[in-house]
Amino acid sequence: MRILIANDDGYLAPGLHALVKACQGLGQIDVIAPEQNASGTSNALTLSRPLSVFTAANGFRYINGTPSDCVHVALTGLLDYRPDLVLSGINNGANMGDDTLYSGTVAAATEGFLFGIPSIAFSQVEKGWGELDAAAAAARAIVEQVIQGGLDKAFLLNVNMPNRADVRNLPRRITRLGRRHASEPVIRQTNPRGEPIYWIGPAGDAREAGEGTDFHATASGMVSITPLQVDLTDHAGLPGWHDRLGASE
């Protein structure tokens, strides 16, 4: 078993170290993570400058780029083998609902999936790394179960875990993504030169958080596991657009 582990909080993040430690013994592990926190970078690849790879004292490798950069570089030239599994996390905070579109944690796993490799993203619901060791143990249990089920077909799973000491024993729920209200307005400030600057506002509250969603599962004390895909086509809307624009199928 050969496992590639990345994240978006950076190679020094406690969540990454906890996940790597928890997965020891499952096989060969290589860590390639961003040099700095790259939260919210989604699936961005760096095309405007070259990327550099560095090695930390503990053997982790890190790249001055995005989470997707890390997995992409690993799979297209840095590693001399094809991993059997790509893991990402453990993220400092939830990646549920619309947040998955922006998440660097999910993006790192998505990059593995795009290369046809089974991939899993792990996040804790609350920020602050509370009960991190328990979350890492729960992540390992999920990885073990996934491996036992076979890795012959690519898949992409998004896992969100409550920050609880008993998280490994919590029920697991296969969920769909919920939805959020629109984000709060940007926060306008003034820099020392008197020029306006803007901070992205907080995410909106959950709008669709009913039974079956990731929001509902974690709020109910369960581990949410959402199978994801990357086909953004509005299949149901195709006939309507054919008629509206007079385009052929």
Secondary structure, DSSP 8 states (H G I E B T S, - for coil): -EEEEE-SS-TT-HHHHHHHHHTTTSSEEEEEEESS--TT-TT----SS---EEE-TTS-EEESS-HHHHHHHIIIII-SS--SEEEEEEESS---GGGGGT-HHHHHHHHHHHTT--EEEEEESSSS-TTHHHHHHHHHHHHHHHHHH--SS--EEEEEE-S-TTGGGS-EEE-B--EE------EEEE-TTS-EEEE------EEE--TTBHHHHHHTT-EEEEE-------GGGHHHHHHHHT---
